[in-house]
Amino acid sequence: MALVPSYIQDLANYIPGKPIEEVQRELGLDHVDKLASNENSLGPSPKSIQAMAKSLSGLHRYPDVSGYQLRTKLANRFDVKIENVILGAGSEGIMSTIIRTFLFSDDELVSAANSFIGFRVLANASGRRVHWVPMKNYRYNLEGMANKINDYTKIIYIANPDNPMGTYIPRKEFDEFYAHVPKRVLIILDEAYYEFAQAKKDYPDSMTYRYDNVITLRTFSKAYGLAGLRIGYGFAHDELIRNLNKVKEPFSPSLIALTAGSAAMDDEDFLQQTLNVNTEGYTYYKEQLTQLGIQWIPSVANFITTVWDSDDQAQMVTQSLLKKGVIVRHLKAFGWPNCIRISIGLEKENERCIKALRSILNIQGSYE
Ligand SMILES: Cc1ncc(COP(=O)(O)O)c(C=O)c1O
């Protein structure tokens, strides 16, 4: 008898961006910049660091199962009830709970092919049929996704903005799509990069209009600089949250994560600084990449994806950058073999990345 079902056997291992220490050790480099995982190069919010330090002496106790304090704070901030808020070990933790909670054996899922890899793994690991609809012009093809909805469809997943493309679905387009979705179908709206995207006037911030079948997911991992802690949150109708809370691991997120998330919400200066650094960095990359003749995809998140002629070329550029101490993400595993995603970092990091790209292109001319 097989050890695992075939849909688990067929899963590929998740390969994360290389850690800085590993690259330093392997390549003997003094300095390495990691621009590979869309983290916040400013570090965690200082207020969260202080709050975490204070909470250390309470670590012998389990955290509050209900996450009451943070859920209340989120409910107040976004003008919903505490019954509409869920917490998890990152937004991915909540995605996992959603998949374990709502799927009957025949249920199917619909999403975009080659979008957020974390959801792809969870959906494929569920063993359910998933309709992966190819993107169009590096954007979600909502019309194509609507055409895949059938009597078995239970969950639709949309990352808005998308990772790894950084593109977003404007409000009008989402509204048109929503009109085609039966109310029994749950839509996960993953807004991991919401803080970066919300300045766009036509960005459909799902908290400004709450639909009963939409689950909004957000995270402290990106704009708040707490990726290593694993804390995210979500909003949905009371009944959805009630059921999710039955299935979720009771003591997740951890005590430290709850404390840090709550403090980060009070750190408006840090959030503003993060957004400023990102806007400046994005403007810099747009100008510099254009000057270097490198194709890039307009992004509303904290990264910018570049397009190369081939898988080989993208691979070569990624490896050459690595040797120069810049870790970026070749998107082959995501399904975009000719693309490289660069997370927007601090001014100096961005400059070092562009300098390295310039030198790779000059030295190698035809990139060979
Ligand atoms: C679109 C998207 N959703 C979710 C996540 C995961 O966020 P978290 O750290 O909250 O699990 C990421 C992280 O890269 C992401 O890009």
PDBQT file of the ligand as one rigid body, heavy atoms in Angstrom, charges set to zero:
ROOT
HETATM    1  C1  LIG A 401       0.135  36.726  -2.216  1.00  0.00    +0.000 C 
HETATM    2  C2  LIG A 401       0.684  36.240  -0.919  1.00  0.00    +0.000 A 
HETATM    3  N1  LIG A 401      -0.153  35.751  -0.007  1.00  0.00    +0.000 NA
HETATM    4  C3  LIG A 401       0.289  35.299   1.177  1.00  0.00    +0.000 A 
HETATM    5  C4  LIG A 401       1.620  35.318   1.480  1.00  0.00    +0.000 A 
HETATM    6  C5  LIG A 401       2.079  34.708   2.757  1.00  0.00    +0.000 C 
HETATM    7  O1  LIG A 401       1.964  35.567   3.765  1.00  0.00    +0.000 OA
HETATM    8  P1  LIG A 401       2.161  35.076   5.261  1.00  0.00    +0.000 P 
HETATM    9  O2  LIG A 401       3.571  35.314   5.605  1.00  0.00    +0.000 OA
HETATM   10  O3  LIG A 401       1.203  35.947   6.004  1.00  0.00    +0.000 OA
HETATM   11  O4  LIG A 401       1.770  33.635   5.359  1.00  0.00    +0.000 OA
HETATM   12  C6  LIG A 401       2.544  35.811   0.582  1.00  0.00    +0.000 A 
HETATM   13  C7  LIG A 401       3.977  35.792   0.894  1.00  0.00    +0.000 C 
HETATM   14  O5  LIG A 401       4.829  35.921   0.100  1.00  0.00    +0.000 OA
HETATM   15  C8  LIG A 401       2.058  36.282  -0.657  1.00  0.00    +0.000 A 
HETATM   16  O6  LIG A 401       2.890  36.730  -1.570  1.00  0.00    +0.000 OA
ENDROOT
TORSDOF 0
